[in-house]
Structure formats: C-alpha cells, structure tokens
Amino acid sequence: MSKVEIFKGWCKKCGICIAFCPRGVLTAGDDGFPKVSNPDACTGCRWCELRCPDFAIVVQKDEHTDNA
C-alpha cells in the first residue's frame, strides 16, 4: 500500500490527478480539492504525482510491502 499526500496550498484544483488515476483512488472533495477516497486501491504508480503541474502530490510507497 502507498500513501498519497496532497498539499492544498499548492493545488489549483485542476483535476488532472483524479483523471489520470487508473484505480480511482482520488476524487474531488466538496471543496473542489482532490482527496484520497480509496487508499487501499493505490498501487503507488505515481501517475497523479507525475502529472500534477504544481507538484502538489507526493506518493510514498510502503517500504514494508512485499513486491515479490
């Protein structure tokens, strides 16, 4: 499992991260900011992090997860 952090101070609510997430981990909150609504589905692919134009997302992979 991976941890997705969203820095609201940098986010402009463009929705790119939500659109590119292949697992539906992110959704738009009531305030328009992306939120992690399905954390267990995150595979740590980092598509949201890599596509964010404002560097407002960081994905940290769990070091204790067995990837073998």
C-alpha positions in Angstrom: 0.0 0.0 0.0 1.1 3.5 -0.7 0.4 6.9 0.9 -0.8 9.8 -1.2 -0.2 13.3 0.3 -1.9 16.3 -1.2 -0.6 19.8 -0.4 -3.7 22.0 -0.7 -1.6 25.2 -0.5 0.0 24.3 -3.9 -3.1 22.7 -5.5 -5.2 24.7 -8.0 -8.0 22.0 -8.2 -7.3 21.3 -11.9 -8.4 17.6 -11.5 -5.6 16.2 -13.6 -4.6 13.8 -10.7 -8.1 12.5 -10.5 -8.4 12.0 -14.2 -5.1 10.1 -14.5 -5.5 7.8 -11.5 -6.1 4.3 -13.0 -7.5 2.9 -9.8 -10.0 5.6 -8.7 -8.1 6.4 -5.6 -8.7 10.2 -5.9 -12.0 12.0 -6.1 -12.9 15.7 -5.8 -14.0 16.7 -2.3 -16.8 19.1 -1.5 -14.2 22.0 -1.6 -13.0 21.0 -5.0 -9.6 19.7 -3.8 -8.7 16.2 -4.6 -9.0 13.7 -1.8 -7.8 10.2 -1.2 -11.1 8.4 -1.0 -10.0 4.8 -1.8 -6.5 4.5 -0.3 -6.5 0.7 -0.3 -6.7 0.7 -4.2 -3.5 2.7 -4.6 -0.7 0.7 -6.2 1.9 3.5 -6.0 2.1 4.0 -9.7 2.7 7.7 -9.1 0.6 8.8 -12.2 -1.0 11.5 -10.0 2.3 12.8 -8.7 4.0 12.8 -12.2 1.1 14.5 -13.9 0.5 17.2 -11.3 1.6 20.6 -12.8 2.0 22.2 -9.4 4.0 19.4 -7.6 1.1 19.3 -5.1 1.1 15.5 -4.7 3.6 13.1 -3.2 3.2 9.3 -3.3 5.2 7.3 -0.8 5.5 3.6 -1.2 5.2 1.5 1.9 8.7 0.0 2.4 7.2 -3.0 4.3 5.1 -4.1 1.3 6.4 -7.3 -0.3 6.6 -6.6 -4.1 7.9 -10.1 -5.0 
